[in-house]
Amino acid sequence: MNKSDGEIAADHDWTEIEPIDWTRAEVVTPQRKQAISIRLDQDLIGFFKAEGPGYQRRINAVLRACVKERMAR
């Protein structure tokens, strides 16, 4: 059942969400991607593809987190 605007406004649960402070937000230009050929295990590819569209972006994020962790050591 869809709520009307008035019902949504009367629902006070949503007011408990803290507002986001955008004053220190930075515009970040994504790095340019480079196409490569890489061999990965089929089960790894299957795992990321099963999560839905954007599996290459998720693989990139996991690799980036790994590099960030290693560089912090």
Steps between C-alpha positions, in 0.01 A plus 500: 500500500638839398487779757379848410727800555303586811541149642873510430527840671310363801736201524757623750740207454663670205588808707746293703741486207774755559540755222813479288747787528600573140716806586824299481400289200757478223439442133707199401573424137530125454831374375513398139472124462734291289368193323711190564467127463521310828443137584290440810359182650148428375357485851629852573343638185179316581493648850532857379259453209240347733491830689352666190613759248828679568708194581814647344461813712470283813809300409685831453379618844623181668840532335518868599418414864777240496753750364390765751543254788846393382614861452385588853740244651 
